[in-house]
């Protein structure tokens, strides 16, 4: 989604997490307290995880400004180490091992909404959607003020088929991220699944402008103003450079797939979701495409993907 998918993070986030001269992860977890974890951060994807993990620090710093005991400090250090190790395993496609460490981190750091969020994300991206949902839910319970920004929870709810609560999540996310067309697409899917396609068409969340290709074309598709193939044409026509074009094609296939799912066209939905994984891209939303495809359109024995 728009505010989380890019590599760059604002100064508020970065002040709470960074690297020292020895490449240590330094995480501010409460007022005046910090945790330093010695980790070799050489993998570029791991660095993106560390950037995203600034949310752990941000949530703690905003909502838990109290002095923590030495025992709690040690527990948080251990939980953070486990999450970093889990991310390494995830990047090596060792999903089961990554899940075990993420679950262990969640147990050790169960008082930290940030640790629970990080654990939930790793569980989801590793294909354990059902296990991730309760952890996302605990984060919202512990920090209600953070609920609107937790679009990851909404996607996990969709993956397990809880489209009613998914719709509620994406509806409030619009309040904090008003122009993200991805949010519009997920909300459209949720409403179509719960109240029917006509209701979805009448309640499309607008956008004043999403500059990422082909997002505004996706919005036109949701409104019924553009056919799905027009979204892919826009992705190809309006991007320059191979990397940007592949990225746009990924998003086109992902949201064309969700659109077909909204319309009750499972074969076309599965086809485009599978195609979205063929562009060599990476990141949270690529993981979403893979997990959603596996959860909602499982391959039965003897079947093949379209």
NULO-457020 format. One record per atom (N, C-alpha, C): residue in three letters; y, z, x. Coordinates in steps of 0.05 Angstrom, whole numbers, padded with zeros to 5 digits, always signed. Each point is the difference from the previous one (the first is absolute). Layout:
! NULO-457020
ALAYZX
...
***
This chain:
! NULO-457020
UNK-00024+00000+00017
UNK+00024+00000-00017
UNK+00025+00000+00018
UNK+00022-00008-00011
UNK+00024-00007+00016
UNK+00009+00022+00019
UNK+00003+00025-00009
UNK+00013+00020+00016
UNK-00018+00012+00021
UNK-00026-00006-00001
UNK-00019+00012+00018
UNK-00014-00020+00018
UNK+00001-00025-00007
UNK-00017-00019+00014
UNK+00011-00009+00026
UNK+00027+00001+00003
UNK+00012-00010+00025
UNK-00004+00020+00022
UNK+00002-00010+00025
UNK-00004+00017+00023
UNK+00023+00020+00004
UNK+00024-00008-00008
UNK+00023+00017+00005
UNK+00003+00023-00020
UNK+00009+00023+00009
UNK+00005+00023-00018
UNK+00027+00010+00006
UNK+00013+00013-00020
UNK+00027+00009+00003
UNK+00002+00024+00018
UNK+00024+00007+00007
UNK+00005+00022+00019
UNK-00010+00026-00010
UNK+00001+00004-00026
UNK-00009+00026-00012
UNK-00030+00004+00007
UNK-00015-00022-00003
UNK-00029+00002+00006
UNK-00004+00004+00030
UNK+00013-00017+00016
UNK-00006-00001+00028
UNK+00008+00026+00014
UNK+00020+00014-00010
UNK+00008+00025+00013
UNK-00022+00021-00003
UNK-00018-00004-00019
UNK-00020+00020-00005
UNK-00026-00007+00014
UNK-00002-00022+00012
UNK-00024-00007+00015
UNK+00007-00021+00021
UNK-00010+00005+00024
UNK+00006-00020+00021
UNK-00019+00004+00024
UNK+00007-00011+00022
UNK-00016+00001+00024
UNK+00016+00013+00023
UNK-00013+00017+00015
UNK+00014+00010+00024
UNK-00008-00018+00024
UNK+00008+00008+00024
UNK-00005-00017+00023
UNK-00029-00004+00006
UNK-00017+00018-00009
UNK-00029-00002+00005
UNK-00015-00013-00023
UNK+00015-00012-00018
UNK-00013-00013-00023
UNK-00014+00020-00018
UNK+00012+00023-00003
UNK-00012+00020-00019
UNK+00013-00004-00027
UNK-00016+00004-00020
UNK+00009+00000-00028
UNK+00014+00026-00005
UNK+00026-00001-00007
UNK+00015+00025-00006
UNK+00008+00000-00029
UNK-00010+00019-00015
UNK+00004+00000-00029
UNK+00013+00026-00008
UNK+00024-00002-00012
UNK+00013+00023-00011
UNK-00011+00006-00027
UNK-00013+00024-00003
UNK-00013+00006-00025
UNK+00014+00020-00017
UNK+00020+00014+00012
UNK+00016+00018-00016
UNK+00025+00007+00016
UNK+00019+00013-00013
UNK+00025+00006+00013
UNK-00005+00015+00026
UNK+00007-00012+00023
UNK-00002+00013+00025
UNK-00027+00000+00013
UNK-00020-00012-00013
UNK-00027+00000+00010
UNK-00009-00029+00005
UNK-00013-00005+00021
UNK-00011-00027+00005
UNK-00028+00002+00011
UNK-00015-00022-00004
UNK-00027-00002+00010
UNK-00001-00023+00019
UNK-00010+00004+00024
UNK-00003-00022+00019
UNK-00030-00004+00005
UNK-00009-00024-00004
UNK-00028-00007+00003
UNK-00002-00021+00022
UNK-00015+00005+00021
UNK-00004-00019+00021
UNK-00019-00021-00008
UNK+00010-00024-00003
UNK-00017-00023-00009
UNK+00009-00025+00015
UNK-00018-00016+00009
UNK+00007-00025+00012
UNK+00006-00020-00022
UNK+00025-00008-00002
UNK+00008-00017-00022
UNK+00005-00029+00010
UNK-00021-00014+00005
UNK+00002-00027+00012
UNK-00004-00021-00021
UNK-00016+00005-00021
UNK-00005-00020-00020
UNK+00024-00003-00018
UNK+00008-00025-00004
UNK+00025-00005-00016
UNK-00004+00009-00029
UNK-00025-00002-00010
UNK-00004+00009-00027
UNK+00001+00030-00002
UNK-00009+00014+00021
UNK+00001+00029+00001
UNK+00029+00009+00000
UNK+00017-00016+00015
UNK+00028+00007+00000
UNK+00013-00003-00028
UNK-00009-00020-00015
UNK+00010-00003-00027
UNK-00009+00023-00017
UNK-00025+00010+00005
UNK-00009+00023-00014
UNK+00017+00025+00006
UNK+00007+00003+00026
UNK+00016+00022+00008
UNK+00028-00001-00013
UNK+00011-00024-00002
UNK+00025-00004-00014
UNK-00002+00008-00029
UNK-00022-00009-00013
UNK-00004+00007-00028
UNK-00005+00030-00003
UNK-00012+00012+00021
UNK-00006+00028-00002
UNK+00024+00018+00001
UNK+00023-00013+00006
UNK+00025+00015-00002
UNK+00004+00012-00027
UNK-00012-00012-00020
UNK+00001+00011-00028
UNK-00011+00028-00001
UNK-00021+00004+00016
UNK-00012+00027+00001
UNK+00022+00020+00008
UNK+00014-00007+00021
UNK+00021+00018+00010
UNK+00023+00002-00020
UNK+00007-00022-00012
UNK+00023+00000-00019
UNK-00006+00018-00024
UNK-00024-00003-00011
UNK-00006+00016-00024
UNK+00000+00030+00007
UNK-00012+00007+00023
UNK+00000+00028+00008
UNK+00028+00010+00005
UNK+00016-00015+00014
UNK+00026+00009+00007
UNK+00018+00004-00024
UNK-00003-00018-00020
UNK+00017+00002-00024
UNK-00008+00022-00019
UNK-00026+00004-00003
UNK-00010+00017-00021
UNK-00014+00025+00009
UNK-00004+00003+00026
UNK-00013+00025+00009
UNK+00016+00011+00024
UNK+00025+00007-00003
UNK+00017+00009+00022
UNK-00004+00030+00005
UNK-00025+00008+00007
UNK-00004+00028+00005
UNK-00014+00003+00027
UNK+00000+00023+00011
UNK-00013+00006+00025
UNK-00030+00000-00004
UNK-00014-00014+00017
UNK-00029-00001-00002
UNK-00013+00018+00021
UNK-00023+00011-00006
UNK-00014+00017+00019
UNK-00013-00016+00022
UNK-00007+00013+00022
UNK-00013-00014+00022
UNK-00026-00012-00009
UNK-00015+00014-00018
UNK-00025-00010-00010
UNK+00004-00026-00016
UNK+00021+00001-00018
UNK+00005-00024-00015
UNK+00010-00023+00017
UNK+00015+00007+00021
UNK+00009-00020+00019
UNK-00024-00014+00014
UNK-00019+00016+00009
UNK-00024-00011+00012
UNK-00016-00018-00019
UNK-00001+00008-00025
UNK-00015-00015-00020
UNK+00013-00027-00005
UNK+00027+00000+00000
UNK+00014-00026-00004
UNK-00004-00018+00024
UNK+00001+00011+00024
UNK-00005-00016+00024
UNK-00027-00013-00002
UNK-00020+00016-00007
UNK-00027-00010-00002
UNK-00002-00022-00021
UNK+00013+00005-00023
UNK-00001-00020-00021
UNK+00012-00026+00008
UNK+00023+00002+00014
UNK+00014-00025+00009
UNK-00017-00015+00020
UNK-00013+00015+00019
UNK-00018-00013+00019
UNK-00022-00014-00014
UNK-00012+00013-00020
UNK-00022-00013-00014
UNK+00009-00025-00014
UNK+00024+00000-00012
UNK+00010-00024-00013
UNK+00005-00023+00020
UNK+00011+00007+00023
UNK+00004-00021+00020
UNK-00027-00011+00009
UNK-00020+00017+00004
UNK-00026-00010+00008
UNK-00013-00016-00023
UNK+00005+00008-00025
UNK-00010-00015-00022
UNK+00012-00028-00001
UNK+00026-00002+00006
UNK+00013-00026+00000
UNK-00012-00018+00022
UNK-00006+00012+00023
UNK-00013-00016+00021
UNK-00026-00011-00010
UNK-00016+00017-00012
UNK-00026-00009-00010
UNK+00004-00022-00022
UNK+00020+00004-00016
UNK+00005-00020-00021
UNK+00007-00027+00012
UNK+00016+00000+00021
UNK+00008-00025+00013
UNK-00024-00014+00013
UNK-00021+00016+00006
UNK-00024-00012+00012
UNK-00021-00006-00022
UNK+00010+00000-00025
UNK-00017-00006-00023
UNK-00023+00020-00004
UNK+00003+00024+00011
UNK-00019+00021-00004
UNK+00008+00018-00024
UNK-00002-00012-00024
UNK+00011+00012-00023
UNK-00013+00027-00008
UNK-00026+00001+00002
UNK-00014+00025-00008
UNK+00008+00023+00018
UNK+00002-00006+00026
UNK+00008+00021+00019
UNK+00029+00008-00004
UNK+00017-00020-00006
UNK+00028+00006-00006
UNK+00003+00018-00025
UNK-00016-00005-00020
UNK+00001+00016-00025
UNK-00008+00029+00006
UNK-00021+00003+00016
UNK-00009+00028+00006
UNK+00022+00016+00013
UNK+00015-00012+00019
UNK+00021+00014+00013
UNK+00024+00005-00018
UNK+00005-00020-00017
UNK+00022+00003-00019
UNK-00005+00023-00020
UNK-00025+00002-00009
UNK-00007+00021-00019
UNK+00002+00027+00014
UNK-00008+00001+00026
UNK+00001+00025+00015
UNK+00029+00008+00004
UNK+00017-00020+00006
UNK+00029+00006+00004
UNK+00012+00011-00026
UNK-00008-00011-00023
UNK+00010+00009-00026
UNK-00008+00028-00005
UNK-00024+00008+00008
UNK-00009+00027-00005
UNK+00015+00020+00019
UNK+00003-00008+00025
UNK+00014+00018+00019
UNK+00030+00002-00007
UNK+00011-00023-00008
UNK+00029+00000-00005
UNK+00006-00001-00030
UNK-00016+00014-00016
UNK+00003-00002-00029
UNK+00026+00012-00011
UNK+00015+00015+00017
UNK+00025+00011-00008
UNK+00023-00019+00005
UNK-00006-00022+00014
UNK+00020-00019+00008
UNK-00001-00025-00017
UNK+00020-00006-00017
UNK-00001-00024-00016
UNK+00000-00025+00017
UNK+00013+00002+00023
UNK+00000-00023+00018
UNK-00027-00007+00011
UNK-00015+00020+00008
UNK-00027-00004+00010
UNK-00018-00011-00023
UNK+00003+00011-00024
UNK-00016-00010-00022
UNK+00007-00029-00006
UNK+00025-00007+00002
UNK+00008-00028-00005
UNK-00012-00019+00021
UNK+00002+00009+00025
UNK-00012-00017+00022
UNK-00030-00003-00004
UNK-00013+00022-00007
UNK-00029-00001-00004
UNK-00007-00018-00024
UNK+00015+00002-00021
UNK-00005-00017-00024
UNK+00003-00029+00007
UNK+00020-00007+00016
UNK+00004-00028+00007
UNK-00023-00011+00016
UNK-00010+00016+00020
UNK-00022-00009+00016
UNK-00025-00003-00017
UNK-00005+00019-00018
UNK-00023-00002-00018
UNK+00002-00025-00017
UNK+00023-00005-00011
UNK+00003-00024-00017
UNK-00005-00025+00016
UNK+00014-00003+00022
UNK-00002-00024+00017
UNK-00029-00005+00011
UNK-00015+00022+00001
UNK-00028-00002+00010
UNK-00019-00005-00023
UNK+00010-00004-00024
UNK-00017-00007-00023
UNK-00009+00023-00017
UNK+00011+00024+00005
UNK-00007+00023-00016
UNK+00022+00007-00020
UNK+00004-00019-00018
UNK+00022+00003-00020
UNK-00003+00026-00017
UNK-00024+00005-00009
UNK-00005+00023-00018
UNK+00006+00026+00015
UNK-00006+00001+00025
UNK+00006+00025+00016
UNK+00030+00002+00006
UNK+00014-00022+00001
UNK+00028+00001+00007
UNK+00017+00010-00023
UNK-00007-00007-00025
UNK+00016+00006-00023
UNK+00007+00030-00003
UNK-00020+00018+00002
UNK+00006+00029-00003
UNK+00020+00009+00022
UNK-00002-00010+00024
UNK+00018+00008+00021
UNK+00028-00009-00005
UNK+00003-00025-00009
UNK+00027-00010-00008
UNK+00011+00018-00022
UNK-00018+00008-00019
UNK+00009+00017-00022
UNK+00009+00027+00009
UNK-00013+00011+00020
UNK+00008+00026+00011
UNK+00027-00001+00013
UNK+00006-00022+00013
UNK+00027-00004+00012
UNK+00021+00001-00021
UNK-00004-00014-00022
UNK+00019+00000-00022
UNK+00003+00028-00013
UNK-00022+00014-00002
UNK+00001+00027-00011
UNK+00016+00019+00018
UNK-00004-00003+00027
UNK+00013+00018+00019
UNK+00029-00007+00003
UNK+00007-00026-00002
UNK+00027-00009+00004
UNK+00007-00019-00022
UNK+00006+00010-00024
UNK+00007-00018-00023
UNK+00023-00019+00006
UNK+00018+00009+00017
UNK+00023-00017+00006
UNK-00007-00026+00015
UNK-00024+00000+00012
UNK-00009-00023+00015
UNK-00015-00020-00016
UNK-00006+00007-00026
UNK-00018-00016-00016
UNK+00009-00029-00003
UNK+00025-00005-00004
UNK+00010-00027-00005
UNK-00005-00019+00023
UNK+00000+00011+00024
UNK-00004-00018+00024
UNK-00029-00005+00006
UNK-00018+00013-00013
UNK-00028-00002+00008
UNK-00014-00024-00013
UNK+00009-00024+00007
UNK-00012-00024-00011
UNK-00029-00003+00009
UNK-00007+00012+00023
UNK-00028-00001+00009
UNK-00019+00012-00020
UNK+00010+00022-00013
UNK-00016+00013-00021
UNK-00004-00020-00023
UNK+00020-00014-00008
UNK-00002-00019-00022
UNK-00021-00021+00005
UNK-00001-00011+00025
UNK-00019-00020+00007
UNK-00028+00011+00000
UNK-00003+00025+00010
UNK-00027+00012-00001
UNK-00009+00004-00029
UNK+00018+00008-00017
UNK-00007+00003-00029
UNK-00010-00026-00012
UNK+00014-00022+00008
UNK-00009-00026-00010
UNK-00028-00007+00010
UNK-00005+00006+00025
UNK-00026-00007+00012
UNK-00023+00015-00014
UNK+00005+00024-00010
UNK-00021+00014-00014
UNK+00000-00005-00030
UNK+00018-00017-00009
UNK+00001-00008-00028
UNK+00017+00018-00018
UNK+00016+00018+00012
UNK+00017+00017-00016
UNK+00028-00013-00003
UNK+00001-00021-00016
UNK+00024-00016-00002
UNK+00022+00015-00016
UNK-00007+00018-00017
UNK+00020+00014-00016
UNK+00017+00018+00019
UNK-00013+00015+00017
UNK+00015+00016+00019
UNK+00013-00017+00021
UNK-00012-00022+00006
UNK+00012-00019+00019
UNK+00026-00010-00011
UNK+00001-00007-00025
UNK+00025-00010-00012
UNK+00022+00021+00001
UNK-00007+00026-00005
UNK+00019+00021+00002
UNK+00011+00003+00028
UNK-00017-00004+00020
UNK+00009+00002+00028
UNK+00019-00022+00008
UNK-00007-00025-00008
UNK+00017-00022+00008
UNK+00026-00001-00016
UNK+00000+00011-00024
UNK+00024+00002-00016
UNK+00021+00018+00013
UNK-00009+00023+00010
UNK+00019+00018+00013
UNK+00007-00010+00028
UNK-00017-00015+00013
UNK+00006-00011+00026
UNK+00024-00019-00001
UNK+00003-00013-00023
UNK+00023-00018-00004
UNK+00026+00014+00003
UNK+00001+00026-00006
UNK+00024+00016+00001
UNK+00010+00002+00029
UNK-00019+00001+00019
UNK+00008+00004+00028
UNK-00002-00026+00017
UNK-00012-00020-00012
UNK-00004-00026+00014
UNK+00004-00023-00020
UNK+00024-00003-00010
UNK+00005-00016-00024
UNK-00004-00030+00003
UNK+00000-00011+00024
UNK-00002-00029+00003
UNK-00026-00010+00012
UNK-00019+00018+00002
UNK-00026-00007+00012
UNK-00018-00015-00020
UNK-00003-00026+00003
UNK-00016-00016-00019
UNK-00030+00008+00001
UNK-00009+00010+00023
UNK-00028+00009+00001
UNK-00004+00022-00021
UNK+00019+00018-00002
UNK-00002+00021-00020
UNK-00002-00012-00028
UNK+00016-00021-00005
UNK+00000-00014-00026
UNK-00028-00012-00005
UNK-00012-00011+00020
UNK-00027-00013-00003
UNK-00021+00021-00007
UNK+00001+00023+00014
UNK-00020+00021-00005
UNK+00004+00012-00028
UNK+00025+00004-00008
UNK+00006+00010-00026
UNK-00009-00019-00022
UNK+00004-00026+00004
UNK-00009-00021-00018
UNK-00030+00002-00004
UNK-00014+00002+00022
UNK-00030+00003-00001
UNK-00008+00024-00016
UNK+00013+00022+00005
UNK-00007+00025-00014
UNK+00005-00002-00030
UNK+00022-00011-00008
UNK+00007-00002-00028
UNK-00019-00020-00014
UNK-00006-00022+00014
UNK-00018-00020-00011
UNK-00028+00012-00005
UNK-00009+00017+00018
UNK-00026+00012-00002
UNK-00001+00022-00022
UNK+00022+00013-00005
UNK+00001+00021-00020
UNK+00009-00008-00027
UNK+00021-00017-00001
UNK+00012-00007-00026
UNK-00001-00030-00007
UNK-00011-00016+00018
UNK-00003-00028-00005
UNK+00021-00017+00014
UNK-00006-00026+00003
UNK+00017-00017+00016
UNK+00027-00005-00013
UNK+00001+00000-00027
UNK+00026-00005-00013
UNK+00019+00024+00006
UNK-00011+00024+00000
UNK+00017+00023+00006
UNK+00009-00001+00029
UNK-00017-00010+00018
UNK+00008-00002+00028
UNK+00022-00021+00003
UNK-00001-00022-00014
UNK+00021-00020+00002
UNK+00027+00010-00010
UNK-00001+00018-00020
UNK+00025+00010-00012
UNK+00012+00022+00017
UNK-00015+00012+00019
UNK+00010+00023+00015
UNK+00001-00006+00030
UNK+00003-00025+00008
UNK+00001-00006+00028
UNK+00024+00015+00013
UNK-00006+00014+00022
UNK+00022+00014+00014
UNK+00017-00020+00015
UNK+00026-00001-00004
UNK+00017-00019+00013
UNK+00005+00006+00030
UNK+00012-00019+00013
UNK+00009+00004+00028
UNK+00026-00015+00003
UNK+00019+00013+00013
UNK+00026-00014+00006
UNK-00003-00019+00023
UNK-00023+00002+00015
UNK-00004-00017+00022
UNK-00018+00013+00021
UNK-00024-00012+00004
UNK-00018+00008+00021
UNK-00002-00023+00020
UNK+00011+00005+00024
UNK+00003-00022+00019
UNK-00026-00010+00013
UNK-00021+00014-00003
UNK-00025-00008+00012
UNK-00013-00023-00015
UNK-00008-00020+00013
UNK-00014-00022-00013
UNK-00029+00008-00004
UNK-00011-00008-00023
UNK+00012-00015-00023
UNK+00006+00019-00024
UNK+00012+00023+00005
UNK+00001+00021-00021
UNK+00015-00009-00025
UNK+00023-00014+00003
UNK+00014-00007-00024
UNK-00016-00021-00016
UNK-00016-00016+00013
UNK-00018-00019-00014
UNK-00022+00016-00014
UNK-00009+00021+00012
UNK-00020+00018-00013
UNK+00012+00011-00026
UNK+00025+00008+00001
UNK+00013+00011-00024
UNK+00002-00022-00021
UNK+00007-00024+00007
UNK+00000-00022-00019
UNK-00027-00004-00013
UNK-00021+00002+00016
UNK-00027-00003-00011
UNK-00006+00022-00020
UNK+00008+00025+00005
UNK-00004+00022-00018
UNK+00014-00005-00027
UNK+00024-00012+00002
UNK+00016-00006-00024
UNK-00010-00024-00015
UNK-00019-00015+00011
UNK-00010-00024-00013
UNK+00017-00024+00006
UNK+00017+00001+00020
UNK+00019-00022+00006
UNK-00011-00018+00023
UNK-00022+00008+00012
UNK-00011-00015+00022
UNK-00030+00003+00000
UNK-00014-00022+00005
UNK-00030+00001+00002
UNK-00008+00011+00027
UNK-00023+00012+00001
UNK-00009+00012+00026
UNK+00001-00018+00024
UNK-00006-00026-00004
UNK+00001-00018+00024
UNK+00028-00003+00010
UNK+00020+00004-00017
UNK+00028-00001+00008
UNK+00007+00023+00019
UNK-00013+00022-00002
UNK+00004+00023+00018
UNK-00009-00008+00028
UNK-00023-00012+00002
UNK-00010-00008+00026
UNK+00017-00022+00012
UNK+00010-00019-00016
UNK+00017-00021+00010
UNK+00026+00012+00011
UNK+00010+00021-00013
UNK+00025+00013+00010
UNK-00006+00014+00027
UNK-00023+00012+00002
UNK-00008+00013+00025
UNK+00000-00019+00023
UNK-00010-00024-00005
UNK-00002-00020+00021
UNK+00027-00014+00006
UNK+00015-00005-00021
UNK+00025-00015+00003
UNK+00023+00017+00011
UNK+00001+00025-00007
UNK+00024+00017+00007
UNK-00003+00017+00024
UNK-00021-00004+00016
UNK-00003+00016+00024
UNK-00001-00018+00025
UNK+00011+00012+00022
UNK+00000-00014+00025
UNK-00016+00015+00020
UNK-00016-00014+00015
UNK-00017+00014+00020
UNK-00027+00007-00011
UNK-00020-00003+00017
UNK-00028+00004-00008
UNK-00005+00029-00010
UNK+00011+00019+00014
UNK-00005+00028-00008
UNK+00011+00007-00027
UNK+00026-00008-00004
UNK+00013+00006-00026
UNK-00014-00015-00022
UNK-00009-00025+00006
UNK-00014-00015-00021
UNK-00027+00012-00008
UNK-00015+00009+00020
UNK-00025+00013-00006
UNK+00004+00025-00017
UNK+00021+00015+00008
UNK+00006+00025-00015
UNK+00007-00007-00029
UNK+00016-00020-00004
UNK+00008-00008-00027
UNK-00025-00010-00016
UNK-00017-00014+00013
UNK-00025-00010-00013
UNK-00017+00024-00008
UNK-00002+00020+00017
UNK-00015+00024-00007
UNK+00010+00012-00026
UNK+00027+00005-00001
UNK+00011+00012-00024
UNK-00003-00018-00024
UNK+00002-00026+00004
UNK-00003-00018-00023
UNK-00028+00003-00012
UNK-00021-00002+00017
UNK-00027+00002-00010
UNK-00006+00028-00011
UNK+00011+00021+00012
UNK-00004+00027-00010
UNK+00010+00002-00029
UNK+00025-00009-00004
UNK+00012+00005-00026
UNK-00008-00021-00021
UNK-00008-00024+00009
UNK-00013-00019-00018
UNK-00026+00012-00010
UNK-00015+00013+00019
UNK-00025+00013-00007
UNK+00004+00022-00021
UNK+00020+00017+00005
UNK+00005+00021-00020
UNK+00009-00011-00027
UNK+00015-00022+00001
UNK+00009-00012-00025
UNK-00024-00010-00016
UNK-00018-00013+00014
UNK-00024-00010-00015
UNK-00017+00024-00010
UNK+00000+00022+00015
UNK-00014+00024-00009
UNK+00014+00010-00026
UNK+00026+00000+00000
UNK+00015+00008-00024
UNK-00007-00016-00024
UNK-00005-00026+00004
UNK-00006-00018-00022
UNK-00030+00000-00007
UNK-00016+00016+00014
UNK-00028+00001-00007
UNK-00016-00024+00011
UNK+00008-00009+00024
UNK-00014-00022+00013
UNK-00013+00009+00026
UNK-00022+00014-00002
UNK-00012+00013+00024
UNK-00007-00019+00023
UNK-00011-00023-00007
UNK-00008-00018+00021
UNK+00024-00010+00016
UNK+00022-00008-00014
UNK+00024-00009+00015
UNK+00013+00024+00015
UNK-00001+00023-00012
UNK+00011+00024+00013
UNK-00014+00005+00026
UNK-00027+00001-00001
UNK-00016+00005+00024
UNK+00004-00022+00021
UNK+00003-00025-00009
UNK+00003-00023+00018
UNK+00026+00004+00016
UNK+00022+00006-00013
UNK+00025+00002+00014
UNK+00002+00025+00017
UNK-00012+00022-00009
UNK+00000+00024+00016
UNK-00016-00004+00026
UNK-00022-00014-00003
UNK-00015-00007+00024
UNK+00016-00018+00019
UNK+00013-00020-00011
UNK+00016-00018+00016
UNK+00023+00015+00014
UNK+00010+00020-00012
UNK+00022+00015+00012
UNK-00008+00013+00026
UNK-00026+00005+00003
UNK-00010+00013+00024
UNK-00006-00020+00023
UNK+00005-00025-00005
UNK-00007-00021+00020
UNK+00023-00009+00018
UNK+00022+00014+00000
UNK+00024-00009+00015
UNK+00003+00015+00027
UNK-00018+00017+00006
UNK+00002+00015+00025
UNK+00021+00020+00001
UNK+00010+00009-00023
UNK+00021+00020-00001
UNK-00012+00028+00000
UNK+00018+00020+00004
UNK-00009+00028+00000
UNK+00021+00017-00012
UNK-00007+00025-00007
UNK+00020+00018-00012
UNK-00011+00013-00025
UNK+00015+00018-00011
UNK-00010+00015-00023
UNK-00007-00018-00024
UNK+00017-00019-00006
UNK-00005-00017-00023
UNK-00024-00019+00004
UNK-00005-00007+00025
UNK-00025-00015+00005
UNK-00024+00017-00005
UNK+00002+00025+00008
UNK-00022+00019-00006
UNK-00003+00003-00031
UNK+00023+00001-00014
UNK-00001+00002-00029
UNK-00015-00024-00012
UNK+00006-00024+00009
UNK-00013-00023-00011
UNK-00031+00001+00004
UNK-00008+00009+00024
UNK-00029+00003+00006
UNK-00013+00021-00018
UNK+00013+00023-00002
UNK-00012+00022-00016
UNK+00000-00006-00030
UNK+00022-00011-00010
UNK+00002-00006-00028
UNK-00021-00021-00008
UNK-00003-00020+00017
UNK-00021-00020-00004
UNK-00027+00012-00002
UNK-00007+00018+00019
UNK-00026+00012+00000
UNK-00004+00019-00024
UNK+00021+00014-00008
UNK-00003+00020-00022
UNK-00001-00014-00027
UNK+00017-00019-00005
UNK+00002-00012-00026
UNK-00018-00024-00004
UNK-00008-00013+00021
UNK-00017-00023-00002
UNK-00023+00002+00020
UNK-00017+00020-00003
UNK-00022+00004+00019
UNK-00020-00023-00002
UNK-00011-00007+00023
UNK-00020-00021+00002
UNK-00027+00011-00007
UNK-00012-00010-00021
UNK-00027+00009-00008
UNK-00021-00014+00017
UNK-00022+00012+00002
UNK-00022-00010+00016
UNK-00007-00029-00009
UNK+00000-00018+00019
UNK-00006-00028-00007
UNK+00024-00017-00006
UNK+00023+00014-00005
UNK+00025-00015-00005
UNK+00015-00006+00025
UNK+00018-00019-00002
UNK+00018-00007+00023
UNK+00028+00000-00010
UNK+00019+00004+00017
UNK+00028-00002-00007
UNK+00007-00028-00008
UNK+00018-00004-00019
UNK+00009-00027-00006
UNK+00015-00012+00023
***
